[in-house]
Amino acid sequence: MSAIAGIYSFGCESASAEEGGKMMQALRKYPADRVCAWCEGSVFMGCHAQHVTPESVHERLPFYDEQRNLAITADAILDNRSELCERLGVRQERRQEIADSELILLAYDKWGGEAAQYLIGDFAFVIWDAKRRRLYGARDMTGSRTLYTYQHDSGFAFSTVVAPLLTLSSLRKELHEPWLAEFLSIRSMQESVDIGTTAYKHINQLPPAHWFTMEEGKRILHQYACLNEVEPLRLKTRGEYIEAFREVFSQAVTARLRTHRAVGAALSGGLDSGAVASFAAPSLHLQQKPLYAYSYVPVQDFEDWTSPALLANEQSYIQSTARYVGNIHENYLDFEGKSPFSEIDIWLELMEAPYKYFENSFWIRGFYEKAQEHNVGVLLTGARGNFTVSWGPALDYYARQFRRLHWLQSFQGLWSYSRLTGSRMSRLLPVLLKKATSLDSRASLSRSQRSPVPSLIHPEFAKRMHVEDVPVLSGTGWMKNADQTRKEKFSNLAIANKNGVVATKLSLRYGLWERDPTGDSRVIRFCLSVPFEQYVQNGRDRALIRTAMKDHLPDDVRLNQRVRGVQPADWLHRMIPCWDTFMGELQMMCHDLRTAEYLNVEFIKTAMSKLRHPGPEQASDPNIRLLMHSLIVYRFLCGFNDSI
């Protein structure tokens, strides 16, 4: 794992080692096992390396191949090393030790610009092809690693994070207002529609599943993969689907255990993280390693206000998984004294931009801190499992059966679902009929749909930035076609981009690599290829993983359809002791002239007047979310202006 940076000067001008040195200096806040740079002619490359895999310990980055006249700097872990070694003709005796970066270089030498599509794993890299005087870079299919770029009249620069680019003398730090307008106007968790842009006017980012070339000032950008384009998989029996699932999922988990350090996992009481742990822990046992599991639990004085169908404290289910699977060292963490409010400045510095996912901020970062104490090199998650391995919305499936006039099968399935979930038919039937008869449920998702301007953005700023022309990033609303919504989750690169930014920047800060087997490109393609009916069976939602995890997970977890975990239900409870401070800062924000250009201060004041003494049960109140988002943007703008 590495933070990389570099400069390419156009024409005959040499790359500035001094400018390159300043970029590398900006990376010193991250821990490193080795820091190296390479400079020749018009190109400077640097690497701030953290050793995670056994091969990385002896890896030299940047690496220059004299024979091929190619240089590379990379932030990469490859998961199809054996396949690549075979296709690239790597000698058997070298296959265990060859570095991932060298495999990437050999792939480029063989396939040129198409090299990225042959790579599976998490990566961002840049290659200097001296013969062609070409810079070539790529980002992995699911956007797990980041690459920011800056181009000006006489050169081009790149970096894993934003800060090194801001040290360049030719770059003027300016707020990119169109990005901020999209951030404020999009209601979902996505930050912007144009994922090539950032919060900084002159800094772009390479989108997931894209490569670029840069030759003497001319940049070509190309998308090399689209994960939702798959051929349907037709097997003879359900058993064959189950075996195929286990094979591809096991392959994805095993590939992500490649580290000479300890292995950790974020573990909840559900199917996704439980499935990951159930495959990882036995494999680690053979290596005489435990699996360190990190689980969030509410603070002790929290009184659960959630409905009987929700579970604020999943500890009993987590313990059941740990006992059944074995070789799991549990860590139950309540992060007392921490809250989304206390985390704002830390996250703004980490993310280098405003963010929306504040509710989970304190425990996500807390997992990294604890894993760092255990010398964890790889932290496993199941973050994308809801739309891959554990997908299977029963009501949508039975609504589809109803539309196809398979009424008996639809009602029989709904009856079985009612018994398994404990939900009354009188409540489920109207939902099914509305899904089945709604025009929205039959329509494909359109990116031309428009959204009214949300109240968080100032109306004049919205008008000036034309946000009424911003397409809606479709969510997972219950009236949407579930199959199409799912496919859009993988075609919409803004989602992958957000996840990758968080994973990359937290990984670099704490010296460990977040890895998600449920987001493996092979797993995604397999799951999208499986017919809908394999995901819903006899009232069982998420039926494929429930069946496949037999003998891997305990039945109380594997077959649970009665309750689901909710994290973190106590986020507002944690903020109540500092509520007056929070409201006081919002008052200051409302009098800040710079902020008033962007935020709808009148609406914020109205929301504040309704929330003088909130209770923990108001955690899902959209007005509170709006206040938190506005404060995060306010602090970013204050920090942005102070640093100019």
N, C-alpha and C positions, 0 to 999 in steps of 0.2 A: 504494500500500500504506500502510495507516494502522493505528495503535493508536487505538481510539476509547473514549470514556468519557462517562457522562452520569448525570443525576439527574432524577427526576420526583417532585415533591411533590404529594401528594393534597390535595383540598379547595382552600381559598383560600390556603394557605401558599406562599410564594415559595421557589424553589429557592435553596439556599445557594451563593453564588459562592465563599465561603471553602472549603466542602467540595469543590466542583468543582475549585478550585485545588489542593487537596491531592491529588485524584485525578490531575490532570495532572502534578503534581510527581513522583508515583510512576512516571511513564512516562519521566522524563528519562534513565534509564539506557540507553534505546534511541536510536540515531542518528535525527535528524529533519531534513528539509529545510524544514518549516514547522510551527509549532505555533499553533493558533488555538482560540478558544472562543466560544460564543454562549450568551447567557442572556436569557431573557424570561419573566417571570412564574414559573410553576411548573416550568419546564424549563431545565436546564443541559445543554449538549452541548459536547464537546471533541474535537479531532482532533490526533494526533501523526503527521504525514504524512511518508512517504518516497516520493519521486518515482521511479516505475518505468516507467510508460508515457508516451509523448509528451503525451497529454492531461492527465496528472496534474500536469505542471509548472505549468500555469495554473489548476488546479482549486482552488477555495476551499471548504474544509471546516472547520467545519460550513457548509452552504449554506442560505440562507433565500430561498424563493420568495415574494415579496410578493403576486404575483397570485393564487397558489393558497393562500397562507397555510399553507405546508408548510415544515418544516425537516428537514434530513437530515445525519447524520454516518455515514460509511461506510468500510469496509475492503473494497475491491472491485476486481476486474478482470473485465469482461464479455467473453465470447467470441462473442456473437451480436449485436454492435453494428449491423451492416448490417440484419439482420432487424428488430431493435427500432426502428431509425430509420424503417424503412419502415412498420411497424405503428403507430408513434406519430406519424407525419406530420411528422417532423423535416425542415426545409428542407434541400435538397441542399447549399447553401453552408455549413451548420453541421455537417454530419455528420462531417467530419474532426476538428473541434475540440471538439465537445460532450463533456463529462466523463461518465464512467461513472455517477457519483453523480447527475447531473442526469437521465440516462436512467432510473435507478431511480425517481427522484422522479416523472417523467412516467408511468412504468409504474404506480406506485401511484395517481396521479391518474386514470388510465384504468380500471384493473382492481381497485383497492382491495386488499382482503386477499388476492386471488388473484394479485397482481403477481409474487410470488416464483416461481411455476411457469413464468413466461414468460422467466425469466432463466437464461442459461447462463454458467457461469464460477465463479470462486472469490469468495465474498462473505460478509460479515456486515454488517448495517446496521440503523440505527434511524431512524425517521421520526416527527416530531411533527406531528400533524394538529390544528392549533389550532381549526379549525371544529368538529370532533367531540370535541375535548379527548381525543385518543386517541394513545397511543404504539404504533407498529407496528414490529416488527423481524423479521428473517429471517436464516437461515443457509443456505448453498448445499446442493445435493442430496447432494454427496459429503463434506460436512463439512470442506472444505479450510481454512476460517477458523473462528475460535472466537468465542464470545460468552458471557461469564459474567454472571449476574444475582444481585441481592440484593433481597429485598422485606421491608419491615417495616411496622408499623402506619400510619405516616404517609408512606411513600414507597417508591420503587423506584429501583434504580441498576443500571447495566450497564457492562461494560468488556471489551476484547479479552483482557486477562489478569487474574489474580486480585489482584495487588498493589494496584491503585488502590482496589478495594473494601475492602481491609483498613484503609485510612486513614479510613474513615467512622466518626464518633464513635458511631453507633448500633449498629455491628456488633462483636460480641464474637467474637474469634478462638477457635474451638473445633474440635477434631478430630472428624470425622464417622465414628464407629466402624463403622456399617454398611458404609460405603464401604471402609474398611480391611479389614473381615472378608471382603468379596467379593474385594478385591485379593489377599488372602492365600490364599483358597480356590479361586479359578479357576486351573486349571492352564495354560490357554492364555495368549496374549499380551494378551488383553483385560483391562481393569482392573476393570470392574464390570458388572453386569447393568443396573442402573438408570443409564442414561447421562445422566439429568438431574441427577445428584448429583455432588459432588466430594469431595475429601479434607477440605473445610471445611464444618462443620455448617450454616452459614447461607447458603452460596454454592452456587447451582445453575449449570447451563449449558444453553443452548439446544441441543437435539439437532440433528444434521444433517437437512436436508430438512424443517424445521419453521419456521413463523412464529408470532408471538405478538401479541396486542394487550393493552394495559393501559389501562383506563379507570376512574379513581377507585377504585383498589384492587382491581379485579376483573381477573384475568388469564385470557385464553383462549389455549390452546395447540393448534396444529393441524399435522398432518403433511400436507404438500402434494404429496408425490411418494414413490413406491416404485419403485426402479430395477429390481427383479426382475420387475415386472409388464409383460411385453412380449408382443406377438403374434408367433407364429412367422413367419419370413421364408421365402417360397417363391419361388425364382427358377428359371429354366429350365435353366441350365447352370452348371457349376463356374466357368467364366470370368466369369459375371455376378457370382457371389459375390466373386471376387477383385477385380474392378473396383469393386464396391460397398465392399469393405473398404478399398481404397486411397483411395477418395474420402473416406470418413468419417475415416480415420486422418490423411490429409494435411490435412484441414480442422482437425482437433484440434491437430496439431503447429504448423501455420502460425499459428493464432490465438494460440498461446503464445509466439510470437517478438516480440510487440508490446512493444518497449522501445526507448528512446533510448540505452540503455547497452549494454554487452556482453552476450553470451549464453553461458552455460555449460551443461554436461551431465555428469551422473554416468554414466560409461561403463564397463561390464563387458565380458566377452567373449561375452555371450549375445545372445539374440534381442531382448529387450524394449528395453533401452537402445540396442542397436545399430540397431534399426528407427527409434527416435526420432531418433538422430543422423543416420541416412541420409536422412531427410526434412528435417531442420533445416539441415544443413550446406550443401546446394545452395541453399536459399532465402536463407540468410545470405550466401552468395557473391554473389548478385545485389545485396545491400545493401552489398557490400564490407566485410563483417564476418566474422571467423573464428568457429568454434565452439570454445570452450575446453572441453576434456574432462578430467575428473578421475577417476582410476582408482586404486583401492587395490591395493597389492602387499605381500606379507609382508616383514618385516625380513630383512636379508641373512643373518643367522646361523640362520634358521629351517630346520629339516630337515622336509620334507614327510612327515607320518605318514599321510596320508589314502590311501584305496584308489585303485586305478588308474582307477576310474570317476569320481573326483572330482579337481578341479583347484584347488589352493590359490593358484597364481599364474596369472592369466589374461592376462598381458601379451602373449603371442604372438598370441592371438585378438584382443585389443584393437588391436594394431598392424595386424593384417590388415584389420580394419574401417576403421581410420583411413586406411590407404593406399588402400583400394578406394574409399571415399566421397570423400575429399579435403576440403580446407578445415577440417581438424580440428587444433587445437593440443593435443597430448597433454601431460598432466601425470601422471606415475606417482609416487605418494606412499606412503611406507612408515610415516610418522609414528613414526619411531624415538623411543623414550623415553616414548611414550604407551601407555596400556592402559586397559581398563575400570575398573580400580581408581583410576587417577589422575584419571579423569573424573567420579567420583561426585558430588563437591560442585558441580562446574560444572553438571552435568545437573540436579541437584536444584534449583539456583537457577533454571535455565532453565525447567524443567517445572513448578515450584511444587508438586510432588507426587512420590511414589515412582514408579518406572518399572521395566519388566521387560526391555527390549531392550538390555541392557548390552553384549553382545558387539560390536555394531557402533558403539557410542557414539563411540569415538575417531576413526574415519574419517569418519563422517557429519558430525560437527562440523568435522573437518579440511577436508572439501570446502568447507564454507561459509567458513571462514577464508581458504582459498586463492582462492576465487571473489571474495571481498571485495577481495583484493589486485588482482584484474584488473578491478575496477569492473563486475562482473557485476550486471545487474539482474534477470535471469531464469535460474534454475538448473533445467534440464529433468531429469526422471527417468522411469523406466519402472516405477515401484514396484508398480503394480497390474496389470501385464501378465500375470502368471501366470494370472489368472482372467478376462482379457478377450482381448487380441490374441493371446497365445501359449498359450491354453488348448488342451487336446487330449490327455487321458490315454488312451493306446492300450489298455492292459490293461483299463480300465473299459469301453471301447467294445466290445472283442472279447468281454468277459464278457456284455455286454448282448446281443450277437449270439447268443451261446451260449444264453442264457435264452430267446431268441425262436425257438430251434430252428434257427437258421441256422448249423449246425455246420460245414459246409464253409467258408463265408466266414470264420467265426471262426478256424478252424485255419489257413487260408491266410494270413489277416492276421497271426496270431501268428507264423507261420513267417517272414514278411517282416520283422516287427518284430525277431525274433531275429537275422536276418542284419544288419539295419541297426544294431543296438545292440551286437552281439557277445555277447549273453546266450544261454546255452544253453537249448534248448527244455525240457530236463529240469528247469530251475529255473523257467521261466516258466509251464509248463503247470499245475503245482499251484496257483500263485497265481491264474491265470485261473479254474480250476475252483472254488476256494474263494470267489472274488468272485462267480462265477456262481450258486453254490448257497447262499450264506449268506443267511439271512433278513434280516440287517442291511443287505445291499446292496440289498434290494428295498424296505425300509421307508423311509418318509419320515422326515426328521429331526424329532424331537420335542423341544420345549423343556421337556417335563415330565420328561425323563430326569434322573436324579439322580446325583450324584457322591459317593463317600465323601470325608470331610473329609481334605484333604491334611495331611501332617505338619507343614508350616511354621506353621500356625496353632495357637495354644494350644487344647487341647480345651475348656477352660472358656469361653474367649472365643468359640469356635465355637458352643458350646451357648447362650451368652447371646445371641448375634447370630442364632441360628437359621440358620446357613449350610447346614444340611442341606436347607433348603427352597430354596436358590439353584439355578435351572436351570443345566444344563451349557451352556456356549457351545460348540457343536459345532466340532470341529477338522476337519482334513483327513485323518484316519486312513484307511489303505488299505482298511478294511472298509466305509467309508461309500459311499453312492451319490454318485458324483462330480458328476453333474448337479445334484442337490439341494444338495450341499455348496457348489457354486459359486454357486447362486442365493442361498443363505443368506449368503454373503460380502457380498452387496449389500443384503439385507434386514436383516441384523444391523448396526444403526447403531453399535454399540459399536466395531466394527472401523474404520469410517470416522472415528469420533470420535477414536480413538487416533492415527491417521495425521495427522489435521488438527491436533491439538494440537502434535505434534512439528513439523510444517511451519510452522505459524504462529509459534511461539515462536522457532525458529531463524531464520526469515525476519526477524522484527523485530529480533533481536539483531544480525544481520549486514547488515541493510539491503538484502536481496535477496529475491526471491519464488520459492519452490519451486513448479514447475508440472509436472504429470504428464499428458501426453496420453493415456496408457493408462487414466486414470481419468476422462476426459471423459464426461459423462453421455450424450452421443450415441454415443460409442464403446461404453460399457457396454451400452446398450440394443441397439445393433446386434449386438454379439457374443453377447448372450444370445438374440437372435432367430434366429441362424444354427443350422441343424440340426446335431446331434452329428456326423453322418457327414461333414460338411465339415471337421471338425477332425482326423479320422484317415483317412488314405488310404494303402492299400497298405503298411502297416507304418510309415508316417510319423506320429509324434505331432506335435502343434502344426502340422498340415499346412497350415492356412489361411495363417498368417503365413510359413511356409517358402516356399510357392508365391508369395505376394504380394510377397515380398522378392527375388524373382529380378531381377537387374540393379540391385538396391539394396544388397545385402550379398554379400560373397564366399562362395563355396560352403562353404569350410571352417568358417565360422560358421553360415551359413544351414542347412546340412544335417547339422550335427554332432549325432549322437545317441549318441556313444560316451562322452563325458565332459561333466561339468557343473561349473561353478565353485562353490566353497564359500567364503563370506566370514564372518568372517575365521578361518581355521584356526589362526592363530597367536595368538589372544587370550590363551590360557592361558600360552603360551610367554612372552608379554610380562609376565605377572604373576609368574612364578617368581622373578625377582630380588627382588621385594618380598613374597614369600610369608610370611615370618616376621612382617612388619609387619601383613599382612592377617590372619593367624591371631591375632596379639596383640590386634588390635582386636575380633575375634570373641570372644576370651576376656573382654574388658571388657564386651562386649554381654551375654554370658551372666550377668554379675553385676549388670546394670542392672535394678532392680526395675520401672521403668516399662515397659521393653521386655518383661519376663517376663510381663506381663499379656496380651500379644498373640501372642508367638512361642513355639513349642514348643521351649524351650531344651534339653530333654533329647535331643530328636531331633537338634538342631543340634550338640550336644556329641558325639553318636555319629558324625555325619557328619564332624566335625573329626578325630576319632580315626583315621578311615580315610584321611585326606588330608593327612598330615603332609609327605609328599614327593611331590607329584603330578608326572607327566610331561606334556608338551605333548599327547600322544595322548589324554589324559583330558578334553579340551575339551568333549566331549559328555556327561560324567558328570552325571547329574541331581543328585547330591549337591553338586557344585560350584556348579551353578546355584542350588540352594537356599541355599547359603552366601552367594552374591553377592546374591540377592534379600533375604535377611535383613539383610545389612549395609546395603543401600540403605534399607530401611525403618527400621533403627536410626538411621542418620544423619538421616533425615527427622524422626523423632520427637525426636531431640536438638535439631535446629534449630528445630523447631516449639515445643518447650517453652521453649527459650532466648529465643525472640522474644515470648513472651506476657508 
